[in-house]
Amino acid sequence: MIQIPTDGHPEQFASMVPMNRIGTPKEIGNAVLWLFSNESSYVTGHTLMIDGGYCAGPLFSPSN
């Protein structure tokens, strides 16, 4: 994991995320709960990116 100093203000990175905001703890928690639920029982060997499109970069845009 890359550690980027935020000086205690992670919201400064919102402009770097295609969704123009940082994720909330609840959004991360909901994804974890889904992975532990029966709804994800057929999911195996996958990395679930919960990053607002950051890793997709220019391929993702909410306006598309």
C-alpha positions as CSV (number, residue, x, y, z in Angstrom):
1,M,0.0,0.0,0.0
2,I,1.3,3.4,-0.9
3,Q,1.4,5.9,2.0
4,I,0.9,9.5,1.0
5,P,1.0,12.1,3.7
6,T,-2.2,14.0,4.0
7,D,-1.4,16.2,7.0
8,G,-4.6,14.9,8.6
9,H,-6.8,16.0,5.6
10,P,-7.5,13.0,3.4
11,E,-10.2,15.0,1.6
12,Q,-7.5,16.8,-0.3
13,F,-7.2,13.8,-2.5
14,A,-10.9,13.9,-3.7
15,S,-9.9,15.6,-6.9
16,M,-7.6,12.7,-7.7
17,V,-10.5,10.2,-7.6
18,P,-12.8,10.1,-10.7
19,M,-15.9,10.3,-8.4
20,N,-14.5,13.5,-7.0
21,R,-14.8,12.5,-3.4
22,I,-13.2,10.1,-0.9
23,G,-15.1,7.0,0.2
24,T,-16.8,6.8,3.6
25,P,-16.1,4.2,6.2
26,K,-19.6,3.0,5.7
27,E,-19.0,2.3,2.0
28,I,-15.9,0.3,2.8
29,G,-17.8,-1.6,5.5
30,N,-20.7,-2.3,3.2
31,A,-18.4,-4.0,0.7
32,V,-16.8,-6.1,3.5
33,L,-20.2,-7.1,4.7
34,W,-21.2,-8.1,1.2
35,L,-18.1,-10.3,0.9
36,F,-19.1,-12.1,4.1
37,S,-22.7,-12.5,3.1
38,N,-24.4,-15.3,1.2
39,E,-24.8,-12.9,-1.8
40,S,-21.1,-13.3,-2.6
41,S,-21.0,-17.0,-2.1
42,Y,-19.9,-17.7,-5.7
43,V,-17.2,-15.0,-5.7
44,T,-13.7,-16.5,-5.5
45,G,-10.2,-15.2,-6.2
46,H,-11.1,-11.6,-6.9
47,T,-9.8,-8.3,-5.7
48,L,-12.6,-5.9,-5.0
49,M,-11.4,-2.4,-5.6
50,I,-13.3,0.1,-3.5
51,D,-11.6,3.3,-4.6
52,G,-14.1,5.4,-6.5
53,G,-12.5,4.6,-9.8
54,Y,-9.0,5.7,-8.8
55,C,-7.3,2.5,-10.1
56,A,-9.3,2.7,-13.4
57,G,-8.0,6.3,-13.8
58,P,-9.1,7.9,-17.0
59,L,-11.0,4.8,-18.1
60,F,-13.7,5.6,-15.6
61,S,-15.7,8.8,-15.5
62,P,-19.1,9.3,-13.8
63,S,-20.2,11.5,-16.7
64,N,-19.9,8.6,-19.2
